[in-house]
Amino acid sequence: MSQQERIALFIDGANLYASAKSLGFDIDYKRLLREFQGKGRLIRALYYTALVEDQEYSSIRPLVDWLDYNGYSVVTKAAKEFVDSTGRRKVKGNMDIELAVNAMEMADHIDHMVLFSGDGDFRSLVEAIQRKGVRVSVVSTVATQPPMVADELRRQADEFVDLTQMVTRIGRDPGERAERSMRQSGDPRRPHGHLVTSPQLGDEVPSD
């Protein structure tokens, strides 16, 4: 990548969370931002997630708040709740349209789109962005069973980057996470084990 290359990150929050969780590591979002700031001119880093608004405490909220104040543009919407055929309460949130619209709007102002998702629904978006002369990289993983990235999306991308290749550069130190959790577990004002002062992965709302 050229140091003058204009880069934009589009992060499908639920999909990236599921991929990282399946690989057994947490994303350090401060390191992730720094990783791409060093590869070119980072125009924008957008993070997409649905939120359950009526929950007293949502473990994704601290992450969303941290991202908002630390270099990311966070795009959210209320998740939809419904009861399935067995009577179980389900939550569904899909941010595909919001991501696609933003990507098309920005395409004329960037040279390189980095999509953090394995969702095959984005294949047509990637093709449309490429037609505008923008290079597209897809970040996901094939190291899980089944692979987190759809084959058609991987084939369409100009470059596929497996998350396993980035763990050492954007992963959170497991020791640091355990230490922070122990320090905060005695604080009665916070739910046990949830961190509010640093970029921490929470429970993402399923996108499908």
Secondary structure as GFF3:
##gff-version 3
##sequence-region A 1 208
A	DSSP	beta_strand	6	12	.	.	.	ID=ss1
A	DSSP	alpha_helix	13	23	.	.	.	ID=ss2
A	DSSP	alpha_helix	29	37	.	.	.	ID=ss3
A	DSSP	beta_strand	41	51	.	.	.	ID=ss4
A	DSSP	alpha_helix	61	69	.	.	.	ID=ss5
A	DSSP	beta_strand	73	78	.	.	.	ID=ss6
A	DSSP	beta_strand	80	83	.	.	.	ID=ss7
A	DSSP	beta_strand	89	92	.	.	.	ID=ss8
A	DSSP	alpha_helix	96	106	.	.	.	ID=ss9
A	DSSP	three_ten_helix	107	109	.	.	.	ID=ss10
A	DSSP	beta_strand	112	116	.	.	.	ID=ss11
A	DSSP	three_ten_helix	120	122	.	.	.	ID=ss12
A	DSSP	alpha_helix	123	131	.	.	.	ID=ss13
A	DSSP	beta_strand	135	140	.	.	.	ID=ss14
A	DSSP	alpha_helix	151	156	.	.	.	ID=ss15
A	DSSP	beta_strand	159	162	.	.	.	ID=ss16
A	DSSP	three_ten_helix	163	165	.	.	.	ID=ss17
A	DSSP	alpha_helix	167	170	.	.	.	ID=ss18
A	DSSP	alpha_helix	174	184	.	.	.	ID=ss19
###
